[in-house]
Amino acid sequence: MSERAKQKGFTFPYLVDEGQKIFPQYGATKTPHVFVLQKENGKNIVKYIGAIDNNYENLNDVSEYYAQDAVNALIKCEPVEMTKTVAI
């Protein structure tokens, strides 16, 4: 993931849960199980939890980008419309 983040120019932090100690605190049950967090008053608040998009089988058939939409809403200081989906 570190190499991919470098290649893609990601500027956001991400967590590698090597000891498998963090995921239970958030309720993650699948891989991938996405959590979009926003810092509020010094605390990380979950703004979106669930699947990356609506088609895990075929990237070309994706019509809803849940995680991307959540991040874009937060960047624009707008509310996240879809706050939870089922991670598959």
Helices and strands as residue ranges (DSSP letters): H 2-8, H 23-26, E 34-40, E 43-50, G 59-61, H 66-75
